[in-house]
């Protein structure tokens, strides 16, 4: 979708599946141009002949294809892994993450028989890669505890990489690097200046909006500060909100639940109405090329913002010396099953390609990456909350990093309750990325009713499902 503004780091990645991360290569990595991956392989052990994973003293080869957003996250771990295995020849190719470039590159490599050992899908891309035969199931290895048993990872986050229909149903096709779930970042200085009590972990949506109204600043008839920067077109916002008010996800592999019902209308009102009454940043501002929720929060124009742990490496230096901030979990809404935190979640992941030449080395790298040492190496950069239950306990390294923020358990609460992006047919996903922002603009700019605008959206997406089903039969 090209209508979106330029989101920062992982926040943009969660919104669109089009990751935007600084490009940085690890020591010894192999850079590539023209979007193609350089693969260095040997006639190593095949996928059918795994051996026990090791984390040091390895020999042979290991090849990785990494999207630009994944490279800086992987860099310190890969460097440590290479240091422990000086006789292992590691090649890393950093590939464009723009639009469908990564998928196209992998399809080209598959046709040539040149897929590397390890791939870097994100949550919304993984089902497509497994269907295309680009990744292979990890379930046979996990069943043997290699690199670890399946229950080693948070089931709600791992679910992104387990297809729920088709021949691949129930198989694990990738391992999540982190549990990146939405929270509310807030400007402590602005709360105190407005005399508003700081939010608590058990606050409600109504309390958040009441605070947002008090935090708004208007000068000479022009609003210069908003209480909240919302993200109503981000699936990590609308999907859990719709589930809270209807009991069903917004999208699935078979049908849409985006409009036409009282529950969906109420969900969209919760997200969009604040952008119309001065409580939240106007949608037109949120979409602009020069502003997004991260930069608006960093500048102090929004006292609260919906962000994720992955934004910390950007936010911390941006606000240093300007104001103090902290974080709380998403506030409760009165859902159909009682008070519910509408918490969306996502992740990037690492997968074994269907043409992996050096499977034992790949599994050994996974074992190191997801070990305590590997996870702590990533955690030191502030941007990663492990998708591993044992690493979410108080006392884990990431929870002891110097603040801000100080309320780090907000991230653990979010990770454990986060709802992943819905799995959908590719054509439906692509259409939703365009049509949902357009529909929100119909409400915010053209003043269409919620029911009219989102019923039309529902009909358009339903038609796309029918077309996708027809295409699958042809």
C-alpha positions in Angstrom: 0.0 0.0 0.0 1.5 3.3 -1.0 -0.9 5.7 0.7 0.7 5.1 4.1 3.1 7.5 5.6 6.7 6.6 6.2 6.6 4.6 9.4 9.8 4.2 11.5 11.6 0.9 12.0 9.4 -1.9 13.2 6.2 0.2 13.6 5.9 0.5 9.9 6.8 -3.1 9.5 3.9 -4.2 11.7 1.5 -1.9 9.8 2.2 -3.1 6.3 4.5 -6.0 6.2 6.9 -3.7 4.3 9.7 -3.5 6.7 11.7 -0.3 7.1 15.0 -0.8 9.0 18.4 0.9 8.7 20.6 -1.2 6.4 23.7 -2.5 8.2 25.8 -5.5 7.3 27.5 -7.7 9.9 31.2 -8.3 9.8 32.0 -10.8 7.1 28.5 -10.5 5.5 28.2 -10.5 1.8 26.3 -7.5 0.4 24.2 -7.8 -2.7 22.7 -5.5 -5.3 19.8 -5.7 -7.7 17.6 -7.5 -5.2 19.2 -10.9 -5.7 20.6 -13.1 -3.0 24.2 -14.4 -3.2 24.1 -18.0 -1.9 27.3 -19.8 -0.9 26.6 -23.5 -0.4 28.4 -26.8 -0.3 27.3 -30.4 -0.8 26.4 -30.6 2.9 23.9 -32.8 4.7 20.5 -32.7 3.1 17.2 -31.8 4.9 16.5 -35.5 5.2 19.6 -36.1 7.2 19.7 -33.8 10.3 22.2 -34.3 13.0 22.3 -32.9 16.5 22.5 -29.2 16.6 25.7 -27.6 17.9 26.5 -24.0 18.6 30.3 -23.9 18.4 33.1 -25.6 16.4 31.1 -25.9 13.3 32.5 -26.3 9.8 31.1 -26.1 6.3 28.8 -23.4 5.1 25.7 -21.4 6.1 23.8 -19.0 3.9 21.2 -16.5 4.9 18.8 -14.2 3.1 17.8 -11.3 5.3 15.4 -8.4 4.6 16.8 -4.9 5.1 14.8 -4.5 8.3 16.1 -7.8 9.7 19.8 -7.1 9.1 20.5 -4.8 12.1 18.6 -7.1 14.5 20.5 -10.2 13.4 23.9 -8.5 13.1 25.2 -8.9 16.7 24.0 -12.4 17.0 25.5 -13.5 13.7 28.7 -11.9 14.7 28.8 -13.8 18.0 27.9 -17.0 16.2 30.7 -16.5 13.6 33.2 -15.8 16.4 32.3 -19.1 18.0 32.6 -20.9 14.7 35.6 -19.5 12.9 35.8 -22.5 10.6 32.2 -22.0 9.4 31.8 -20.1 6.1 28.8 -17.8 6.6 27.3 -15.7 3.8 24.5 -13.2 4.4 22.6 -11.4 1.6 20.6 -8.4 2.5 17.6 -8.1 0.2 15.1 -5.3 -0.5 12.0 -5.4 1.7 10.0 -3.0 -0.5 6.6 -4.2 -1.5 6.8 -7.8 -2.9 10.5 -7.6 -3.8 11.5 -10.1 -1.2 8.9 -12.7 -2.3 9.8 -12.1 -5.9 13.5 -12.6 -5.2 12.9 -15.8 -3.4 10.6 -17.2 -6.1 13.4 -16.4 -8.7 15.9 -18.2 -6.5 13.6 -21.2 -6.0 13.2 -21.6 -9.8 17.0 -21.6 -10.2 17.5 -24.0 -7.3 19.5 -21.4 -5.4 17.6 -20.7 -2.2 19.9 -20.1 0.8 19.6 -22.1 4.0 17.9 -19.5 6.1 15.2 -17.0 5.1 13.7 -14.0 6.9 9.9 -13.9 6.6 7.6 -11.6 8.6 4.3 -12.6 10.1 2.1 -11.6 7.2 4.4 -13.0 4.5 5.1 -16.4 6.0 1.8 -18.2 4.9 2.6 -17.1 1.3 6.1 -18.4 1.4 5.0 -21.8 2.7 2.3 -22.1 0.1 4.8 -21.2 -2.6 7.1 -24.0 -1.4 9.8 -21.6 -0.5 10.0 -22.6 3.2 9.9 -26.0 4.7 8.2 -27.3 7.8 10.2 -27.2 11.0 7.7 -29.4 12.8 9.7 -32.7 12.3 12.8 -31.0 13.8 10.8 -29.4 16.7 9.3 -32.8 17.5 12.8 -34.0 18.2 13.6 -30.8 20.2 15.8 -29.4 17.5 16.6 -26.6 18.0 14.0 -26.6 20.8 10.5 -28.1 21.3 7.6 -26.2 19.8 6.4 -25.1 23.3 9.6 -23.1 23.7 7.9 -20.2 21.9 4.9 -18.2 22.9 2.0 -20.0 21.2 0.1 -16.8 20.3 3.2 -15.4 18.4 4.3 -18.7 16.9 0.7 -19.0 15.4 1.7 -16.5 12.7 3.9 -19.2 11.2 1.5 -22.1 11.4 -0.9 -22.1 8.4 -4.5 -22.7 9.4 -5.8 -24.2 6.1 -4.4 -26.2 3.2 -1.8 -28.9 3.0 0.5 -27.0 5.4 -2.1 -26.7 8.1 -0.7 -27.1 11.6 2.9 -27.2 10.5 5.5 -24.7 11.9 7.2 -22.8 9.0 9.3 -20.2 10.9 10.4 -19.2 14.4 9.5 -15.8 15.7 12.5 -13.5 16.6 10.4 -11.4 19.0 7.0 -10.7 20.4 6.3 -7.2 19.3 3.0 -6.1 20.7 1.3 -2.7 20.8 1.5 -0.6 23.9 0.9 3.1 24.8 4.0 5.3 25.1 3.3 8.4 27.1 5.1 11.7 27.7 5.6 12.0 31.5 6.4 15.8 31.3 3.2 16.6 29.4 1.0 14.6 31.8 2.5 16.4 34.8 2.3 19.8 33.1 -1.4 19.2 32.5 -2.0 17.9 36.0 -3.2 14.6 34.7 -2.4 11.5 36.8 0.0 9.0 35.0 -1.8 6.0 33.5 -1.8 2.7 35.2 -1.6 -0.9 33.8 -5.3 -1.4 34.5 -6.7 1.7 32.8 -9.6 1.8 30.4 -10.1 3.2 26.9 -12.5 5.8 28.3 -9.9 6.9 30.8 -7.3 7.2 28.1 -9.6 9.4 25.9 -10.5 11.5 29.0 -6.8 12.1 29.6 -6.2 12.8 25.9 -8.8 15.6 26.0 -7.1 17.2 29.0 -3.7 16.9 27.2 -4.8 18.7 24.0 -3.3 22.1 23.5 -4.8 24.8 21.3 -3.0 28.1 20.5 -4.7 30.9 18.6 -7.4 28.6 17.4 -4.9 26.0 16.1 -4.3 22.7 17.9 -0.6 22.2 18.5 -0.7 19.2 20.7 -2.9 16.1 20.8 -3.4 13.6 23.6 -3.0 10.6 21.4 -1.6 9.4 18.1 -3.8 6.5 17.0 -3.2 4.1 14.1 -6.7 3.1 13.0 -5.6 1.5 9.7 -3.0 -0.8 11.2 -4.1 -4.4 11.6 -2.5 -4.5 15.0 -5.2 -1.9 16.0 -8.3 -2.8 14.1 -8.0 -6.6 14.2 -8.0 -6.9 18.0 -10.5 -4.2 18.4 -13.0 -5.9 16.0 -12.4 -9.2 17.8 -13.1 -7.5 21.1 -16.5 -6.2 19.9 -17.6 -9.1 17.8 -15.7 -12.2 19.0 -14.3 -12.8 15.6 -11.2 -11.6 13.7 -11.4 -8.9 11.1 -10.1 -11.2 8.4 -9.4 -14.8 7.9 -8.5 -17.3 5.2 -12.2 -17.6 4.2 -14.1 -14.4 5.1 -14.1 -10.8 6.2 -15.6 -9.2 9.3 -14.9 -5.6 8.6 -18.3 -3.9 8.5 -22.1 -4.0 8.4 -22.6 -5.2 12.0 -23.1 -3.3 15.2 -20.0 -4.7 16.7 -17.7 -3.8 13.8 -19.2 -0.3 13.7 -18.5 0.2 17.4 -14.9 -1.1 16.9 -14.2 1.4 14.1 -15.8 4.2 16.1 -13.4 3.5 19.0 -10.5 3.9 16.7 -11.6 6.7 14.4 -13.8 9.0 16.5 -10.8 10.4 18.5 -9.2 11.6 15.3 -12.2 13.7 14.6 -12.8 15.4 17.9 -9.3 16.6 18.8 -8.4 13.8 21.2 -6.1 12.1 18.6 -4.0 13.2 15.7 -6.2 13.8 12.6 -6.0 10.9 10.1 -4.9 13.3 7.4 -1.9 14.3 9.5 -1.2 10.7 10.4 -1.1 9.9 6.7 1.2 12.7 5.7 4.6 12.1 4.3 6.3 14.3 6.9 4.7 12.9 10.0 3.9 9.6 11.7 3.1 8.5 15.2 6.7 8.0 16.1 7.9 11.4 14.9 4.8 13.1 16.3 5.5 11.5 19.7 9.2 12.3 19.5 8.4 16.0 18.8 6.1 16.2 21.8 3.0 16.9 19.6 1.3 13.8 20.9 1.4 13.0 24.6 0.6 9.4 24.0 1.2 7.1 21.0 0.5 3.5 20.0 4.0 2.0 19.6 5.9 -1.2 20.1 9.2 -2.2 21.8 10.8 -2.2 18.4 10.4 1.6 18.3 12.7 2.1 21.4 16.0 2.2 19.5 14.5 5.2 17.6 12.5 6.9 20.4 15.1 6.8 23.1 17.7 8.9 21.3 15.1 11.1 19.7 13.6 12.3 23.0 16.8 12.3 25.1 17.2 15.6 26.9 13.7 16.8 25.8 11.3 14.8 28.0 10.9 11.6 30.0 8.5 8.9 28.8 7.1 5.6 30.0 4.9 2.9 28.7 1.7 1.1 29.7 -0.3 -1.8 28.2 -3.3 -1.1 26.0 -6.3 0.1 27.9 -9.4 -2.2 28.4 -12.5 -1.9 26.2 -15.9 -3.3 27.1 -15.8 -6.3 24.7 -18.5 -8.9 24.1 -16.8 -11.3 26.5 -16.0 -8.6 29.1 -13.2 -6.1 29.6 -10.6 -6.8 26.9 -7.2 -5.3 26.0 -7.2 -4.8 22.2 -3.6 -5.7 21.8 -2.2 -6.5 18.3 1.1 -8.3 17.9 3.6 -9.3 15.2 7.1 -10.4 14.6 9.8 -11.1 12.1 11.0 -14.7 11.9 13.7 -17.1 10.7 12.8 -20.0 8.4 14.5 -23.0 6.8 14.3 -22.8 3.1 12.9 -25.8 1.1 16.3 -26.0 -0.7 18.5 -25.7 2.3 21.9 -27.4 1.7 23.3 -27.2 5.2 20.4 -28.0 7.4 22.5 -29.0 10.5 24.4 -25.7 10.4 21.1 -23.9 10.0 19.6 -25.7 13.0 22.7 -25.0 15.0 22.3 -21.3 14.3 18.7 -21.4 15.3 19.7 -23.1 18.6 22.2 -20.3 19.3 19.9 -17.5 18.2 17.1 -18.6 20.5 19.4 -19.5 23.4 19.7 -17.3 26.4 23.0 -16.0 25.1 21.6 -15.3 21.6 18.5 -13.6 22.9 20.4 -11.4 25.3 22.7 -10.3 22.6 19.6 -9.0 20.7 18.0 -7.6 23.8 20.8 -5.2 24.6 19.7 -3.0 21.7 16.4 -2.3 23.5 14.3 -3.3 20.5 13.5 -7.0 21.2 11.1 -8.7 23.6 11.7 -12.4 23.2 8.9 -14.6 22.0 9.9 -17.1 24.7 7.8 -17.5 27.9 10.8 -18.1 30.1 12.4 -14.9 28.9 9.4 -12.8 29.9 9.9 -13.1 33.6 11.1 -10.3 35.8 14.9 -10.3 35.9 15.5 -11.1 32.3 18.2 -8.9 30.8 15.8 -6.9 28.7 13.8 -6.0 31.8 16.9 -4.7 33.6 18.1 -2.2 30.9 18.3 1.4 32.2 15.1 3.4 31.6 13.3 5.0 30.1 11.0 3.3 29.9 10.7 1.9 33.4 7.4 0.0 33.3 8.9 -2.7 31.2 6.4 -5.4 32.3 3.9 -3.6 30.1 5.8 -5.2 27.2 5.5 -8.6 28.8 1.8 -8.1 29.4 1.4 -7.1 25.7 3.5 -10.0 24.4 1.5 -12.6 26.3 -1.9 -11.3 25.2 -1.0 -10.0 21.7 -3.3 -11.0 18.8 -1.3 -11.8 15.6 -2.1 -10.5 12.1 -4.9 -12.5 10.5 -3.9 -15.0 7.8 -5.6 -14.2 4.5 -5.3 -15.0 0.8 -2.6 -12.8 -0.7 -5.0 -10.9 -3.0 -7.3 -10.2 -0.1 -4.4 -8.9 2.1 -3.2 -6.6 -0.7 -6.7 -5.2 -1.3 -7.3 -4.6 2.4 -4.1 -2.5 2.6 -5.5 -0.1 0.1 -9.2 -0.2 0.8 -9.1 0.1 4.6 -7.3 3.5 4.5 -9.6 4.7 1.7 -12.6 3.7 3.8 -11.3 5.6 6.9 -10.8 8.6 4.7 -14.4 8.4 3.5 -15.4 8.7 7.1 -12.9 11.3 8.2 -12.8 13.4 5.1 -16.0 12.8 3.1 -18.1 12.4 6.3 -19.8 9.1 5.2 -21.4 7.2 8.0 -19.5 4.3 9.6 -22.2 1.9 8.5 -22.2 3.0 4.9 -18.5 3.2 4.4 -17.6 -0.1 6.1 -20.5 -2.0 4.6 -19.1 -1.1 1.2 -15.6 -2.2 2.4 -17.1 -5.5 3.6 -18.7 -6.1 0.2 -15.5 -5.3 -1.7 -13.4 -7.6 0.4 -16.0 -10.4 0.3 -15.9 -10.2 -3.5 -12.1 -10.5 -3.3 -12.5 -13.7 -1.3 -14.8 -15.1 -4.0 -12.3 -14.2 -6.7 -9.5 -15.8 -4.8 -11.5 -19.0 -4.3 -12.3 -19.0 -8.0 -8.6 -18.6 -8.9 -7.6 -21.5 -6.6 -10.0 -23.8 -8.5 -8.9 -22.8 -11.9 
